[in-house]
């Protein structure tokens, strides 16, 4: 992916701090699945502008590390995240060598949010997940958040609710698992991402050695219940557009 496109994506994701789907759905689920990080070492894969590093730095981890493929995004992290004790690395996590650069058997928790969306091939996706495994200590856990556009395509109104547009880049204009998708994540920022469903990701997670692979249930707290109408919430739940997973390294 070109540097200008990475910068455009970063600017777009910074704007999502104002969107309901991040503030009231994605953020609470990610933080809930990550759980207690007090005195733990935590790695953010694809840290972007530092949304979760900023949040988690307030929960007294022993060490926080962020990595991203983009030097521009790492620089923005350093400028915007208040905690200056965080370590940063510029790496492509779909490259097998990245786990060596970041340290193997080193972290209690490794997480990535909307990262695997942009990995083109199953081979690279498996390498990314394998790097998560290698970086974790025994007993550590991985947390993954992505989108299941194929499931959501049966409930097209969910895209209006979440202010997303998605178009399959296939000959028959149909969503299939693994297909490229043209998606507008925010106004005037169009990217190509790749559909992966739960079973596909679960299979790869298990292949690299993880156990106890679980799909996170959608929950909405009182604040979220005030941010969406009952009709909107019902559509979001039925669509299964948000896919949250966690797994353990034994």
VOGU-3710 file (C-alpha; in Angstrom, 3 decimals, decimal comma):
1> xxxxxxxxxx> 0,000/0,000/0,000  1,427/3,370/-0,991  2,530/5,926/1,599  -0,027/8,520/0,492  -2,816/5,955/0,903  -1,580/5,064/4,397  -1,628/8,751/5,306  -5,177/9,073/3,941  -6,324/6,069/5,976  -4,727/7,495/9,095
11> xxxxxxxxxx> -6,471/10,852/8,628  -9,750/9,027/8,099  -9,407/6,887/11,217  -8,574/9,958/13,292  -11,953/11,347/12,248  -13,669/8,164/13,496  -13,188/9,385/17,059  -16,454/11,217/16,407  -18,363/8,179/15,084  -20,838/6,223/17,189
21> xxxxxxxxxx> -19,662/2,828/15,960  -16,188/3,397/17,417  -17,077/5,208/20,624  -19,989/3,003/21,672  -19,383/-0,369/20,014  -15,795/-1,032/18,941  -13,910/0,640/21,790  -15,845/-0,993/24,683  -15,587/-4,445/23,101  -11,864/-4,195/22,436
31> xxxxxxxxxx> -11,131/-2,975/25,971  -13,388/-5,667/27,459  -11,674/-8,481/25,535  -8,202/-7,189/26,384  -9,197/-7,210/30,047  -6,989/-6,372/33,015  -3,538/-5,219/31,882  -2,126/-4,088/35,226  1,579/-5,012/35,338  1,345/-6,764/31,952
41> xxxxxxxxxx> 3,238/-6,298/28,695  0,959/-5,338/25,813  1,557/-5,065/22,060  -0,678/-3,054/19,717  -0,289/-4,349/16,148  -1,212/-1,635/13,651  -1,434/1,080/16,279  -2,405/3,807/13,790  -2,693/7,177/15,514  -2,667/5,553/18,976
51> xxxxxxxxxx> -6,364/5,350/19,869  -5,968/2,265/22,082  -2,472/3,030/23,307  -3,870/6,249/24,767  -6,733/4,410/26,474  -4,662/1,486/27,773  -1,799/3,645/29,047  -4,140/4,743/31,846  -4,523/1,151/33,100  -0,971/0,731/34,479
61> xxxxxxxxxx> 0,553/-1,922/32,215  4,201/-2,731/32,900  4,987/-2,050/29,254  3,132/-0,819/26,166  4,481/-1,292/22,649  2,957/-0,072/19,394  3,921/-1,097/15,880  2,720/-0,065/12,453  3,735/-0,460/8,833  3,650/3,322/8,354
71> xxxxxxxxxx> 6,403/5,625/9,598  3,916/8,493/9,276  1,469/6,825/11,650  4,167/6,031/14,184  5,208/9,682/14,133  1,602/10,745/14,738  1,441/8,320/17,659  4,502/9,857/19,226  2,983/13,309/18,852  -0,574/12,558/19,987
81> xxxxxxxxxx> -0,277/9,888/22,709  0,448/11,556/26,040  2,369/8,647/27,566  5,958/8,992/26,370  7,144/5,652/27,808  5,569/3,659/24,966  7,976/1,932/22,582  7,294/2,122/18,833  8,421/-0,014/15,906  7,937/0,348/12,156
91> xxxxxxxxxx> 7,287/-3,184/10,896  5,118/-5,073/8,431  3,436/-7,642/10,663  2,621/-9,851/7,670  6,381/-10,346/7,267  7,822/-13,317/9,168  10,757/-11,308/10,543  8,624/-8,801/12,461  8,193/-11,033/15,525  11,982/-11,151/15,856
101> xxxxxxxxxx> 12,221/-7,349/15,761  9,512/-6,953/18,413  10,644/-9,805/20,635  9,356/-13,370/20,851  7,710/-14,874/23,964  7,653/-11,358/25,401  4,039/-10,139/25,665  1,042/-11,042/27,809  -1,438/-9,556/25,347  -1,237/-8,844/21,616
111> xxxxxxxxxx> -4,155/-7,128/19,904  -5,025/-5,679/16,516  -8,052/-3,642/15,512  -9,086/-3,373/11,844  -5,654/-4,535/10,700  -6,344/-7,884/9,058  -8,935/-6,138/6,887  -6,096/-4,872/4,704  -4,103/-8,105/4,333  -4,528/-9,335/0,767
121> xxxxxxxxxx> -3,730/-13,055/0,936  -4,416/-15,904/3,338  -0,695/-16,642/3,386  0,123/-13,144/4,667  -2,813/-13,256/7,072  -1,543/-16,530/8,519  1,935/-15,003/8,909  0,431/-12,041/10,766  -1,411/-14,349/13,166  1,687/-16,519/13,544
131> xxxxxxxxxx> 3,693/-13,434/14,516  1,096/-12,692/17,194  1,609/-16,221/18,498  5,404/-15,948/18,503  5,365/-12,607/20,320  3,161/-13,925/23,131  4,350/-15,591/26,304  2,837/-18,953/27,215  -0,614/-18,284/28,610  -0,848/-14,990/26,713
141> xxxxxxxxxx> -3,815/-14,021/24,582  -4,491/-12,426/21,238  -7,455/-10,121/20,562  -8,595/-9,407/17,007  -11,281/-7,020/15,784  -12,349/-6,900/12,152  -15,433/-6,567/9,949  -17,515/-9,369/8,441  -18,906/-7,577/5,401  -20,310/-10,792/3,903
151> xxxxxxxxxx> -22,597/-11,381/6,890  -23,537/-7,708/7,000  -24,446/-7,656/3,291  -27,714/-9,429/4,155  -28,663/-6,368/6,217  -27,734/-3,469/3,893  -29,303/-0,882/6,188  -26,460/-1,445/8,669  -24,084/0,388/6,334  -26,238/3,518/6,504
161> xxxxxxxxxx> -26,417/3,292/10,290  -22,633/3,009/10,614  -21,910/5,452/7,768  -19,948/2,883/5,757  -20,131/1,985/2,091  -18,914/-1,362/0,769  -18,788/-2,689/-2,784  -17,454/-6,132/-3,782  -14,777/-5,983/-6,471  -15,946/-9,174/-8,162
171> xxxxxxxxxx> -17,249/-9,942/-11,654  -20,713/-10,863/-10,408  -20,788/-8,002/-7,883  -21,352/-10,497/-5,044  -19,684/-10,696/-1,642  -17,730/-13,917/-1,097  -15,221/-14,931/1,541  -11,793/-13,653/0,547  -13,085/-11,195/-2,035  -11,638/-7,679/-2,315
181> xxxxxxxxxx> -14,004/-4,922/-1,226  -13,974/-1,232/-2,014  -14,958/0,518/1,182  -15,383/4,143/2,149  -14,467/4,220/5,838  -15,240/7,907/6,086  -16,144/10,565/3,529  -13,634/10,784/0,656  -11,396/7,985/1,958  -11,876/4,877/-0,180
191> xxxxxxxxxx> -9,751/1,800/0,490  -9,548/-1,796/-0,665  -10,007/-4,377/2,060  -10,612/-8,126/2,115  -13,551/-10,143/3,404  -12,799/-12,854/5,984  -15,465/-14,644/7,984  -15,179/-16,132/11,457  -14,529/-19,702/10,324  -11,698/-18,653/8,003
201> xxxxxxxxxx> -9,946/-16,624/10,694  -10,589/-19,265/13,372  -9,003/-21,944/11,191  -5,849/-19,872/10,693  -5,664/-19,031/14,398  -5,817/-22,714/15,302  -3,332/-23,704/12,600  -0,580/-21,562/14,132  -1,119/-23,111/17,575  -3,682/-20,983/19,429
211> xxxxxxxxxx> -6,373/-22,689/21,500  -9,677/-21,653/23,066  -10,666/-19,481/20,097  -13,762/-17,519/21,026  -16,036/-15,096/19,254  -16,923/-12,097/21,390  -20,630/-11,497/21,911  -21,959/-8,058/21,069  -22,927/-6,077/24,139  -24,012/-2,477/24,487
221> xxxxxxxxxx> -23,719/-0,455/27,673  -26,111/2,242/28,849  -24,288/4,988/26,965  -24,471/3,022/23,719  -28,163/2,393/24,283  -28,642/6,155/24,322  -26,539/6,688/21,185  -28,548/4,352/18,930  -32,252/3,777/18,455  -33,736/0,367/19,271
231> xxxxxxxxxx> -34,211/-0,262/15,559  -30,576/0,577/14,801  -29,310/-1,661/17,593  -31,413/-4,555/16,357  -29,962/-4,232/12,849  -26,373/-3,982/14,139  -26,793/-7,117/16,251  -28,411/-9,161/13,482  -25,898/-8,106/10,853  -22,846/-9,493/12,718
241> xxxxxxxxxx> -20,771/-6,832/10,962  -18,389/-6,505/13,908  -16,243/-9,573/14,466  -14,372/-9,791/17,777  -12,137/-12,778/18,544  -9,769/-13,850/21,269  -7,545/-16,910/21,671  -4,901/-18,244/24,032  -1,337/-19,474/23,655  -0,725/-22,502/25,868
//
